[in-house]
């Protein structure tokens, strides 16, 4: 299966390799730290490329089976990036605030909340913008993606409860012990976040193309 190309120069140009100051560092993420420059931790671009390609291959496989990826972001400053990305890939999103039990009670959400919203019924506990980002969901997502590990404790906890793989951009201060697919990189710079979103979007779209090509071949043979 084809994997997206990722160059060393792309990570450097988009400041993906720049971590936090040494004073803010933890021991959890030391496995992908290259060194220190001017009291700032440097993320190893070689290890970043390795794990980004691993995550890309997994996203491609999930998307080729027509699975959906739930995007979570609890930082309002980054919502515009996800909105622009979602206009292309059309995936469910949860922004600004996480509703407890969304993944663990997904059958209730899909069978009761989403149909009521599509009928135009007002929901007391669920805002219109929240349901607007979920109305395209048809089943339990195949994975969950986030741009920050430290601010998404509840979504990750529910994802682990229902055995969903977690993809997340992980900076030098992140605890990646419970993340299946960490993407080592700078989660503060807009250029790094935008590059990560583009990379993930391309992986999902490529997986859809692979899935559609398989479907058309199957349809030609057995029709």
C-alpha positions as a Markdown table, in Angstrom:
| # | Residue | x | y | z |
|---|---|---|---|---|
| 1 | Unk | 0.0 | 0.0 | 0.0 |
| 2 | Unk | 1.3 | 3.4 | -0.9 |
| 3 | Unk | 2.6 | 5.7 | 1.9 |
| 4 | Unk | 2.8 | 9.5 | 1.6 |
| 5 | Unk | 6.3 | 10.9 | 1.1 |
| 6 | Unk | 7.7 | 12.9 | 4.0 |
| 7 | Unk | 10.9 | 14.8 | 3.7 |
| 8 | Unk | 13.4 | 16.0 | 6.4 |
| 9 | Unk | 13.3 | 19.5 | 4.9 |
| 10 | Unk | 9.5 | 19.7 | 5.3 |
| 11 | Unk | 9.7 | 19.2 | 9.0 |
| 12 | Unk | 12.4 | 21.7 | 9.5 |
| 13 | Unk | 10.7 | 24.4 | 7.3 |
| 14 | Unk | 7.4 | 24.0 | 9.3 |
| 15 | Unk | 9.2 | 24.1 | 12.7 |
| 16 | Unk | 7.9 | 20.6 | 13.6 |
| 17 | Unk | 11.2 | 19.8 | 15.3 |
| 18 | Unk | 11.1 | 22.6 | 17.8 |
| 19 | Unk | 10.0 | 21.5 | 21.3 |
| 20 | Unk | 9.5 | 23.3 | 24.6 |
| 21 | Unk | 12.2 | 24.9 | 26.8 |
| 22 | Unk | 14.1 | 22.4 | 29.0 |
| 23 | Unk | 12.5 | 23.8 | 32.2 |
| 24 | Unk | 9.1 | 22.6 | 31.0 |
| 25 | Unk | 10.2 | 19.2 | 29.8 |
| 26 | Unk | 9.2 | 15.8 | 31.3 |
| 27 | Unk | 10.7 | 12.4 | 31.2 |
| 28 | Unk | 7.8 | 10.9 | 29.3 |
| 29 | Unk | 8.7 | 12.1 | 25.8 |
| 30 | Unk | 12.5 | 11.7 | 26.1 |
| 31 | Unk | 12.5 | 8.8 | 23.6 |
| 32 | Unk | 12.1 | 11.1 | 20.5 |
| 33 | Unk | 14.2 | 14.1 | 21.8 |
| 34 | Unk | 17.3 | 14.7 | 19.7 |
| 35 | Unk | 19.0 | 17.2 | 22.0 |
| 36 | Unk | 19.0 | 20.7 | 23.3 |
| 37 | Unk | 19.8 | 24.0 | 21.5 |
| 38 | Unk | 19.6 | 27.4 | 23.2 |
| 39 | Unk | 17.8 | 25.8 | 26.2 |
| 40 | Unk | 15.1 | 24.5 | 23.9 |
| 41 | Unk | 14.5 | 20.8 | 23.3 |
| 42 | Unk | 14.8 | 19.6 | 19.7 |
| 43 | Unk | 12.6 | 16.7 | 18.5 |
| 44 | Unk | 14.4 | 14.2 | 16.3 |
| 45 | Unk | 13.2 | 14.6 | 12.7 |
| 46 | Unk | 14.3 | 11.0 | 11.9 |
| 47 | Unk | 12.0 | 9.5 | 14.6 |
| 48 | Unk | 9.3 | 12.0 | 13.7 |
| 49 | Unk | 9.3 | 10.8 | 10.0 |
| 50 | Unk | 9.2 | 7.2 | 11.2 |
| 51 | Unk | 6.2 | 7.6 | 13.4 |
| 52 | Unk | 4.4 | 10.0 | 11.1 |
| 53 | Unk | 4.6 | 7.4 | 8.3 |
| 54 | Unk | 3.5 | 4.7 | 10.6 |
| 55 | Unk | 0.4 | 6.8 | 11.6 |
| 56 | Unk | -0.2 | 7.7 | 7.9 |
| 57 | Unk | -0.3 | 4.0 | 6.9 |
| 58 | Unk | -2.7 | 3.2 | 9.7 |
| 59 | Unk | -5.0 | 6.1 | 8.8 |
| 60 | Unk | -4.9 | 5.0 | 5.2 |
| 61 | Unk | -6.0 | 1.5 | 6.1 |
| 62 | Unk | -8.8 | 2.7 | 8.3 |
| 63 | Unk | -10.0 | 5.1 | 5.6 |
| 64 | Unk | -9.8 | 2.5 | 2.9 |
| 65 | Unk | -12.4 | 0.5 | 4.9 |
| 66 | Unk | -14.6 | 3.6 | 4.9 |
| 67 | Unk | -14.1 | 4.2 | 8.6 |
| 68 | Unk | -14.5 | 7.7 | 10.1 |
| 69 | Unk | -11.9 | 9.6 | 12.1 |
| 70 | Unk | -13.3 | 11.7 | 15.0 |
| 71 | Unk | -11.3 | 15.0 | 15.3 |
| 72 | Unk | -11.3 | 16.6 | 18.8 |
| 73 | Unk | -10.0 | 20.0 | 19.7 |
| 74 | Unk | -10.7 | 21.8 | 22.9 |
| 75 | Unk | -8.6 | 24.9 | 22.0 |
| 76 | Unk | -10.9 | 27.5 | 20.3 |
| 77 | Unk | -7.8 | 29.2 | 18.7 |
| 78 | Unk | -7.3 | 26.2 | 16.4 |
| 79 | Unk | -10.9 | 25.7 | 15.3 |
| 80 | Unk | -10.4 | 27.5 | 12.0 |
| 81 | Unk | -7.7 | 25.1 | 10.9 |
| 82 | Unk | -10.0 | 22.1 | 11.5 |
| 83 | Unk | -13.0 | 23.8 | 9.8 |
| 84 | Unk | -10.9 | 24.4 | 6.7 |
| 85 | Unk | -9.7 | 20.8 | 6.7 |
| 86 | Unk | -13.1 | 19.4 | 7.4 |
| 87 | Unk | -14.5 | 21.1 | 4.3 |
| 88 | Unk | -12.4 | 18.6 | 2.3 |
| 89 | Unk | -12.4 | 15.4 | 4.2 |
| 90 | Unk | -15.9 | 15.6 | 5.8 |
| 91 | Unk | -15.2 | 13.9 | 9.2 |
| 92 | Unk | -17.1 | 14.2 | 12.5 |
| 93 | Unk | -15.6 | 16.8 | 14.9 |
| 94 | Unk | -15.9 | 17.8 | 18.5 |
| 95 | Unk | -14.7 | 21.3 | 19.2 |
| 96 | Unk | -14.3 | 23.5 | 22.3 |
| 97 | Unk | -16.1 | 21.2 | 24.8 |
| 98 | Unk | -16.3 | 17.4 | 25.2 |
| 99 | Unk | -19.6 | 15.9 | 26.2 |
| 100 | Unk | -19.0 | 13.0 | 28.6 |
| 101 | Unk | -20.1 | 9.6 | 27.4 |
| 102 | Unk | -20.1 | 10.5 | 23.7 |
| 103 | Unk | -18.0 | 7.5 | 22.7 |
| 104 | Unk | -19.1 | 5.1 | 25.4 |
| 105 | Unk | -22.8 | 5.8 | 24.7 |
| 106 | Unk | -22.4 | 6.2 | 20.9 |
| 107 | Unk | -25.5 | 4.0 | 20.1 |
| 108 | Unk | -27.7 | 6.4 | 22.1 |
| 109 | Unk | -26.2 | 9.4 | 20.3 |
| 110 | Unk | -26.6 | 7.9 | 16.9 |
| 111 | Unk | -30.1 | 6.5 | 17.4 |
| 112 | Unk | -31.6 | 9.3 | 19.4 |
| 113 | Unk | -29.7 | 12.6 | 19.3 |
| 114 | Unk | -28.6 | 12.8 | 15.6 |
| 115 | Unk | -32.0 | 11.8 | 14.1 |
| 116 | Unk | -33.8 | 14.3 | 16.3 |
| 117 | Unk | -31.4 | 17.0 | 15.2 |
| 118 | Unk | -31.9 | 16.2 | 11.5 |
| 119 | Unk | -35.7 | 16.5 | 12.1 |
| 120 | Unk | -35.2 | 20.0 | 13.4 |
| 121 | Unk | -36.0 | 19.2 | 17.0 |
| 122 | Unk | -34.4 | 21.4 | 19.7 |
| 123 | Unk | -32.0 | 19.6 | 22.0 |
| 124 | Unk | -31.7 | 21.1 | 25.5 |
| 125 | Unk | -28.4 | 19.7 | 26.5 |
| 126 | Unk | -26.7 | 19.6 | 23.1 |
| 127 | Unk | -25.9 | 22.8 | 21.3 |
| 128 | Unk | -26.7 | 23.3 | 17.6 |
| 129 | Unk | -23.0 | 23.8 | 16.6 |
| 130 | Unk | -22.0 | 20.6 | 18.5 |
| 131 | Unk | -24.6 | 18.5 | 16.6 |
| 132 | Unk | -23.8 | 20.2 | 13.3 |
| 133 | Unk | -20.3 | 18.8 | 13.5 |
| 134 | Unk | -21.7 | 15.3 | 14.3 |
| 135 | Unk | -24.6 | 15.0 | 11.9 |
| 136 | Unk | -22.5 | 13.3 | 9.2 |
| 137 | Unk | -21.5 | 10.4 | 11.6 |
| 138 | Unk | -23.2 | 7.1 | 10.9 |
| 139 | Unk | -21.4 | 4.7 | 13.2 |
| 140 | Unk | -18.8 | 4.6 | 15.9 |
| 141 | Unk | -15.6 | 6.3 | 14.7 |
| 142 | Unk | -12.7 | 4.0 | 13.7 |
| 143 | Unk | -10.1 | 6.3 | 15.5 |
| 144 | Unk | -9.7 | 9.6 | 17.2 |
| 145 | Unk | -7.3 | 12.4 | 16.3 |
| 146 | Unk | -6.2 | 15.4 | 18.3 |
| 147 | Unk | -3.7 | 18.3 | 18.0 |
| 148 | Unk | -2.8 | 18.2 | 21.7 |
| 149 | Unk | -2.4 | 15.4 | 24.2 |
| 150 | Unk | -2.4 | 17.4 | 27.4 |
| 151 | Unk | -5.8 | 19.1 | 26.8 |
| 152 | Unk | -7.7 | 16.0 | 25.7 |
| 153 | Unk | -7.7 | 13.7 | 28.7 |
| 154 | Unk | -11.4 | 12.9 | 28.7 |
| 155 | Unk | -11.7 | 12.1 | 24.9 |
| 156 | Unk | -8.6 | 9.8 | 25.1 |
| 157 | Unk | -10.0 | 8.1 | 28.2 |
| 158 | Unk | -13.2 | 7.3 | 26.5 |
| 159 | Unk | -11.4 | 6.2 | 23.3 |
| 160 | Unk | -9.3 | 3.7 | 25.4 |
| 161 | Unk | -12.5 | 2.4 | 27.0 |
| 162 | Unk | -14.1 | 1.5 | 23.6 |
| 163 | Unk | -10.7 | 0.4 | 22.2 |
| 164 | Unk | -10.2 | 3.1 | 19.6 |
| 165 | Unk | -6.7 | 3.9 | 18.3 |
| 166 | Unk | -5.5 | 7.4 | 19.2 |
| 167 | Unk | -3.6 | 9.7 | 16.9 |
| 168 | Unk | -2.2 | 12.9 | 18.3 |
| 169 | Unk | 0.4 | 15.5 | 17.7 |
| 170 | Unk | 2.8 | 15.1 | 20.7 |
| 171 | Unk | 5.2 | 17.8 | 21.8 |
| 172 | Unk | 8.2 | 17.4 | 24.2 |
| 173 | Unk | 6.0 | 17.9 | 27.3 |
| 174 | Unk | 3.4 | 15.2 | 26.3 |
| 175 | Unk | 2.9 | 11.8 | 28.0 |
| 176 | Unk | 2.7 | 9.4 | 25.1 |
| 177 | Unk | 2.5 | 6.2 | 27.2 |
| 178 | Unk | -1.2 | 5.7 | 26.4 |
| 179 | Unk | -1.1 | 7.0 | 22.8 |
| 180 | Unk | -1.0 | 4.3 | 20.1 |
| 181 | Unk | 0.1 | 6.6 | 17.3 |
| 182 | Unk | 1.9 | 9.7 | 18.6 |
| 183 | Unk | 3.1 | 12.2 | 16.0 |
| 184 | Unk | 6.2 | 13.8 | 17.5 |
| 185 | Unk | 6.1 | 17.5 | 16.6 |
| 186 | Unk | 5.5 | 21.1 | 17.8 |
| 187 | Unk | 1.9 | 21.6 | 18.9 |
| 188 | Unk | 2.3 | 25.4 | 19.5 |
| 189 | Unk | 3.4 | 26.7 | 16.1 |
| 190 | Unk | 0.6 | 27.3 | 13.5 |
| 191 | Unk | 2.9 | 26.1 | 10.7 |
| 192 | Unk | 3.5 | 22.8 | 12.4 |
| 193 | Unk | -0.2 | 22.3 | 13.2 |
| 194 | Unk | -1.2 | 23.2 | 9.7 |
| 195 | Unk | 1.3 | 20.8 | 8.2 |
| 196 | Unk | 0.1 | 18.0 | 10.5 |
| 197 | Unk | -3.5 | 18.6 | 9.5 |
| 198 | Unk | -2.6 | 18.6 | 5.8 |
| 199 | Unk | -0.6 | 15.3 | 6.2 |
| 200 | Unk | -3.5 | 13.6 | 8.0 |
| 201 | Unk | -6.0 | 14.9 | 5.5 |
| 202 | Unk | -3.9 | 13.5 | 2.6 |
| 203 | Unk | -3.7 | 10.1 | 4.3 |
| 204 | Unk | -7.5 | 10.0 | 4.8 |
| 205 | Unk | -8.2 | 11.0 | 1.2 |
| 206 | Unk | -5.7 | 8.5 | -0.2 |
| 207 | Unk | -7.3 | 5.8 | 1.8 |
| 208 | Unk | -10.7 | 6.7 | 0.4 |
| 209 | Unk | -9.3 | 6.5 | -3.1 |
| 210 | Unk | -7.9 | 3.0 | -2.3 |
| 211 | Unk | -11.2 | 1.9 | -0.9 |
| 212 | Unk | -13.2 | 3.2 | -3.9 |
| 213 | Unk | -10.8 | 1.5 | -6.4 |
| 214 | Unk | -11.2 | -1.8 | -4.5 |
| 215 | Unk | -15.0 | -1.4 | -4.5 |
| 216 | Unk | -15.2 | -0.6 | -8.3 |
| 217 | Unk | -13.0 | -3.6 | -9.1 |
| 218 | Unk | -15.2 | -5.9 | -6.9 |
| 219 | Unk | -18.3 | -4.5 | -8.6 |
| 220 | Unk | -17.0 | -5.1 | -12.1 |
| 221 | Unk | -16.0 | -8.7 | -11.3 |
| 222 | Unk | -19.2 | -9.8 | -9.5 |
| 223 | Unk | -21.8 | -7.7 | -11.2 |
